């Protein structure tokens, strides 16, 4: 009976150690997940800001105003060349 008690004690200790290890690993994974979710929020904010900037820069009036400020003019017909691509 003494050997059985020692064996059961060892099993209980191994089981308890396994539970503690799994809980610690779970806690570490949760911390990593939380950091990743916060990073996702930051990236979504950046993406939204970039989409707004892109929409502003693609505005036709903004393009015309910038072209006028830089004194840009569309190319004339003499400056345009047609290229023929042969397959």
Secondary structure, DSSP 8 states (H G I E B T S, - for coil): -HHHHHHHHHHHHHHHHHHHHHHHHHHHHHHHHHHHHHHHHHHHHHHHHHHHHHHHHT-HHHHHHHHHHTT-----TTT--------
